[in-house]
Structures are given as C-alpha cells and as structure tokens.
Amino acid sequence: MLASLTRRESEQPWLNGATSLALARELAVDESALVPLLSAAAASGLVQPRNGYHATPGFAPELTAEQTAFFAERLAPDAAQPLVPIPYEPVAQAVRRAQIAGLPGAFDTLAATGRIVRVGEHLYRGEQLAEIRARLEQTLRAEGTMTAARFRDAVGTSRKYIVPLLEFFDAAGITVRDGDLRTLRAP
C-alpha cells in the first residue's frame, strides 16, 4: 500500500493522494478489506488521510507548470470586483477539453485542498471565500444578526451570489438561519 502511494505521488505529483477505491483497484483487493488497513495506517501515522484521499506523511501535491498556468488564467481574480466568483461550468468544460496531462486530477486536488470551492453554480478561490467568511463573521460579531441584504453590503456583491453563499455557510455550520436573519452558530 505504501509503495503504491509513493509511486503514485512520484508519477502524479498533482494529485492529493489516492482514494481507497483507486488503491483497492491497483492492489487488486476488495475496498472493504482495504479501508480498515488504511484507517490503521492513518492511526499509526504511516498514511495521512485528507478529504477522501490518502497520501504518505509530508506529501504535498504540486501542479505542473502547465496546469498552474491553465488555472491561473481561468481563475484569475477581477481586480475591480475581487470577491465575485467565476461560473463553474466553463472552467469544468475547459478542464475536460484541455489536452494537459493530469488536469482533471489537478482540478480535483484544488477542490479537495480548498484552493477552489464550488458554491452553487460558481467557483470561489480559497482566499476569496476566506475573505467573505471574515466579513460575515465580523459583521455578525458586531451586529448579532444579519439579513441577506446586509451581507450583500458587507461583501460588496449582488444577491445572485449572496444567497448561495449564505446557504453554503449555513450548511457548513458557520451560521444559523432564523427566517430572514442569520446568526453565528455557537461554538
């Protein structure tokens, strides 16, 4: 199992690791038999679990220069509106059409590591979402409750983006909805 992970990390360094299903197929074992072994390996520090993937300790995925350039072009922030996301589907289609080795896996890695986050039909860069969350929490700490309109003003975007963001933060357990108002979830 460790040899397989090490080989995969060397051959495809842009991947976040391997799923239990991918490892089971590669090792020709039943996934249900492999999962307890992965759990034991993780508990002993031999394997690092990460959002549905497994990797060797210390492994950090690295995109190739070509993959990095592809995503830099498509995920570039708009300086005039730095917190406005980009539509998800055109990026996903471009990933499927591109003839760049490992690009779909690199796209998955960006999502699994939080460098990009899909919210509804849009894609946020991790730093955008962190800034939006900071503004959300700052406003709620100062005011106690917040409407969607108040959140829109705090973030500086339109309702088109705010409603899915509020639903995202509700689902993530950051906020609690009570009618038209949101509050921070108690720790």
TIDOTOR-579113 format. One record per residue (C-alpha): x, z, y. Coordinates in nm, 2 decimals. Each point is the difference from the previous one (the first is absolute). Layout:
<atom x="X" z="Z" y="Y"/>
...
***
This chain:
<atom x="0.00" z="0.00" y="0.00"/>
<atom x="0.28" z="0.09" y="0.25"/>
<atom x="0.20" z="-0.30" y="-0.10"/>
<atom x="-0.31" z="-0.22" y="0.07"/>
<atom x="-0.06" z="0.16" y="0.34"/>
<atom x="0.37" z="-0.03" y="0.10"/>
<atom x="0.01" z="-0.37" y="-0.11"/>
<atom x="-0.33" z="-0.07" y="0.19"/>
<atom x="0.13" z="0.17" y="0.32"/>
<atom x="0.32" z="-0.21" y="-0.02"/>
<atom x="-0.18" z="-0.33" y="-0.06"/>
<atom x="-0.30" z="0.06" y="0.24"/>
<atom x="0.12" z="0.25" y="0.26"/>
<atom x="-0.30" z="-0.07" y="0.22"/>
<atom x="-0.24" z="0.16" y="-0.25"/>
<atom x="-0.11" z="0.36" y="0.05"/>
<atom x="0.07" z="0.06" y="-0.37"/>
<atom x="-0.20" z="-0.09" y="-0.31"/>
<atom x="-0.35" z="0.09" y="-0.10"/>
<atom x="-0.06" z="0.17" y="-0.33"/>
<atom x="-0.18" z="-0.31" y="-0.12"/>
<atom x="0.30" z="-0.23" y="0.09"/>
<atom x="0.24" z="0.24" y="-0.17"/>
<atom x="-0.22" z="0.02" y="-0.31"/>
<atom x="-0.02" z="-0.38" y="-0.03"/>
<atom x="0.38" z="-0.03" y="0.05"/>
<atom x="0.07" z="0.27" y="-0.26"/>
<atom x="-0.27" z="-0.13" y="-0.24"/>
<atom x="-0.17" z="0.34" y="-0.02"/>
<atom x="-0.35" z="0.12" y="0.06"/>
<atom x="-0.05" z="0.11" y="0.36"/>
<atom x="-0.19" z="0.31" y="-0.11"/>
<atom x="0.31" z="0.11" y="-0.20"/>
<atom x="0.24" z="-0.08" y="0.30"/>
<atom x="-0.19" z="0.19" y="0.27"/>
<atom x="0.07" z="0.35" y="-0.14"/>
<atom x="0.37" z="-0.10" y="-0.04"/>
<atom x="0.01" z="-0.11" y="0.37"/>
<atom x="-0.16" z="0.33" y="0.10"/>
<atom x="0.25" z="0.20" y="-0.19"/>
<atom x="0.29" z="-0.21" y="0.14"/>
<atom x="-0.14" z="0.05" y="0.35"/>
<atom x="-0.03" z="0.38" y="-0.06"/>
<atom x="0.36" z="0.01" y="-0.10"/>
<atom x="0.12" z="-0.21" y="0.29"/>
<atom x="0.10" z="-0.31" y="-0.21"/>
<atom x="-0.27" z="-0.21" y="0.16"/>
<atom x="-0.15" z="0.00" y="0.34"/>
<atom x="-0.37" z="-0.07" y="0.02"/>
<atom x="-0.12" z="-0.18" y="0.32"/>
<atom x="-0.35" z="-0.11" y="0.06"/>
<atom x="-0.07" z="-0.14" y="-0.34"/>
<atom x="0.35" z="-0.12" y="-0.06"/>
<atom x="0.31" z="0.16" y="-0.16"/>
<atom x="0.36" z="-0.04" y="0.10"/>
<atom x="0.33" z="0.16" y="-0.07"/>
<atom x="0.09" z="0.29" y="0.24"/>
<atom x="0.15" z="-0.11" y="0.32"/>
<atom x="-0.11" z="-0.36" y="-0.03"/>
<atom x="-0.13" z="-0.15" y="0.33"/>
<atom x="-0.16" z="-0.34" y="-0.01"/>
<atom x="0.17" z="-0.26" y="0.23"/>
<atom x="-0.16" z="-0.33" y="0.09"/>
<atom x="0.22" z="-0.31" y="0.01"/>
<atom x="0.09" z="-0.16" y="0.33"/>
<atom x="-0.25" z="-0.28" y="-0.07"/>
<atom x="-0.28" z="0.25" y="-0.08"/>
<atom x="0.08" z="0.21" y="0.31"/>
<atom x="-0.01" z="-0.31" y="0.23"/>
<atom x="-0.33" z="-0.11" y="-0.15"/>
<atom x="-0.17" z="0.34" y="0.06"/>
<atom x="0.17" z="0.05" y="0.34"/>
<atom x="-0.16" z="-0.33" y="0.12"/>
<atom x="-0.34" z="0.08" y="-0.14"/>
<atom x="-0.02" z="0.37" y="0.08"/>
<atom x="0.16" z="-0.01" y="0.35"/>
<atom x="-0.18" z="0.23" y="0.25"/>
<atom x="-0.17" z="-0.15" y="0.30"/>
<atom x="0.18" z="0.16" y="0.30"/>
<atom x="-0.31" z="-0.02" y="0.21"/>
<atom x="-0.21" z="0.18" y="-0.26"/>
<atom x="0.24" z="0.20" y="-0.22"/>
<atom x="-0.28" z="0.18" y="-0.19"/>
<atom x="-0.21" z="-0.30" y="-0.09"/>
<atom x="0.03" z="-0.09" y="-0.37"/>
<atom x="0.03" z="-0.35" y="-0.15"/>
<atom x="-0.25" z="-0.15" y="-0.24"/>
<atom x="0.08" z="0.07" y="-0.36"/>
<atom x="-0.11" z="-0.33" y="-0.16"/>
<atom x="0.23" z="-0.24" y="0.18"/>
<atom x="0.30" z="0.21" y="-0.10"/>
<atom x="-0.11" z="0.03" y="-0.36"/>
<atom x="-0.06" z="-0.38" y="-0.01"/>
<atom x="0.35" z="-0.06" y="0.15"/>
<atom x="0.15" z="0.22" y="-0.26"/>
<atom x="-0.17" z="-0.19" y="-0.28"/>
<atom x="0.10" z="-0.34" y="0.14"/>
<atom x="0.36" z="0.08" y="0.09"/>
<atom x="0.28" z="-0.11" y="-0.23"/>
<atom x="0.20" z="0.31" y="0.05"/>
<atom x="0.13" z="0.18" y="-0.31"/>
<atom x="-0.17" z="0.34" y="-0.06"/>
<atom x="-0.22" z="-0.02" y="0.31"/>
<atom x="-0.32" z="0.13" y="-0.16"/>
<atom x="0.19" z="0.30" y="-0.14"/>
<atom x="0.16" z="0.06" y="0.34"/>
<atom x="-0.35" z="0.00" y="0.16"/>
<atom x="-0.11" z="0.26" y="-0.26"/>
<atom x="0.30" z="0.21" y="0.08"/>
<atom x="-0.07" z="-0.01" y="0.37"/>
<atom x="-0.35" z="0.13" y="-0.08"/>
<atom x="0.10" z="0.26" y="-0.26"/>
<atom x="0.26" z="0.14" y="0.24"/>
<atom x="-0.23" z="0.02" y="0.30"/>
<atom x="0.19" z="-0.26" y="0.20"/>
<atom x="-0.32" z="-0.19" y="0.02"/>
<atom x="-0.35" z="0.14" y="-0.05"/>
<atom x="-0.32" z="-0.20" y="-0.05"/>
<atom x="-0.30" z="0.15" y="0.19"/>
<atom x="-0.31" z="-0.21" y="-0.06"/>
<atom x="0.08" z="-0.36" y="0.06"/>
<atom x="0.31" z="0.07" y="0.21"/>
<atom x="0.36" z="0.09" y="-0.06"/>
<atom x="0.19" z="0.27" y="0.20"/>
<atom x="0.37" z="0.06" y="0.00"/>
<atom x="0.08" z="0.36" y="-0.11"/>
<atom x="0.13" z="0.09" y="0.35"/>
<atom x="-0.32" z="-0.13" y="0.16"/>
<atom x="-0.21" z="0.21" y="-0.22"/>
<atom x="0.22" z="0.31" y="0.06"/>
<atom x="-0.04" z="-0.05" y="0.38"/>
<atom x="-0.38" z="-0.04" y="-0.04"/>
<atom x="-0.02" z="0.31" y="-0.21"/>
<atom x="0.21" z="0.19" y="0.25"/>
<atom x="-0.24" z="-0.10" y="0.28"/>
<atom x="-0.30" z="0.09" y="-0.22"/>
<atom x="0.14" z="0.35" y="-0.08"/>
<atom x="0.11" z="0.06" y="0.36"/>
<atom x="-0.34" z="-0.09" y="0.13"/>
<atom x="-0.19" z="0.21" y="-0.26"/>
<atom x="0.23" z="0.30" y="0.06"/>
<atom x="-0.06" z="-0.02" y="0.38"/>
<atom x="-0.37" z="-0.07" y="-0.02"/>
<atom x="-0.12" z="0.13" y="-0.33"/>
<atom x="-0.23" z="-0.29" y="-0.08"/>
<atom x="0.01" z="-0.37" y="0.07"/>
<atom x="-0.24" z="-0.30" y="-0.01"/>
<atom x="0.10" z="-0.35" y="-0.10"/>
<atom x="0.00" z="-0.10" y="0.37"/>
<atom x="0.24" z="0.29" y="0.09"/>
<atom x="0.23" z="-0.11" y="-0.29"/>
<atom x="-0.01" z="-0.36" y="0.12"/>
<atom x="0.11" z="0.12" y="0.35"/>
<atom x="0.27" z="0.22" y="-0.15"/>
<atom x="0.14" z="-0.29" y="-0.20"/>
<atom x="-0.07" z="-0.28" y="0.24"/>
<atom x="-0.15" z="-0.25" y="-0.24"/>
<atom x="-0.36" z="-0.12" y="-0.07"/>
<atom x="-0.28" z="0.14" y="-0.21"/>
<atom x="0.07" z="-0.28" y="-0.25"/>
<atom x="0.32" z="0.19" y="-0.10"/>
<atom x="-0.11" z="0.36" y="0.07"/>
<atom x="-0.29" z="0.03" y="-0.24"/>
<atom x="0.21" z="-0.10" y="-0.31"/>
<atom x="0.28" z="0.23" y="0.13"/>
<atom x="-0.23" z="0.29" y="0.02"/>
<atom x="-0.14" z="-0.07" y="-0.35"/>
<atom x="0.36" z="-0.02" y="-0.12"/>
<atom x="0.09" z="0.34" y="0.15"/>
<atom x="-0.32" z="0.15" y="-0.14"/>
<atom x="0.08" z="-0.13" y="-0.35"/>
<atom x="0.36" z="0.12" y="0.04"/>
<atom x="-0.12" z="0.35" y="0.07"/>
<atom x="0.13" z="0.02" y="0.35"/>
<atom x="-0.33" z="0.00" y="0.18"/>
<atom x="-0.35" z="0.11" y="-0.08"/>
<atom x="-0.30" z="-0.19" y="0.12"/>
<atom x="-0.31" z="0.18" y="0.12"/>
<atom x="-0.25" z="-0.25" y="0.14"/>
<atom x="0.18" z="-0.19" y="0.28"/>
<atom x="0.27" z="0.27" y="0.04"/>
<atom x="0.33" z="0.04" y="-0.18"/>
<atom x="0.21" z="0.32" y="-0.03"/>
<atom x="0.33" z="0.07" y="-0.17"/>
<atom x="-0.03" z="0.12" y="-0.35"/>
<atom x="0.11" z="0.36" y="-0.04"/>
<atom x="0.33" z="0.03" y="-0.19"/>
***
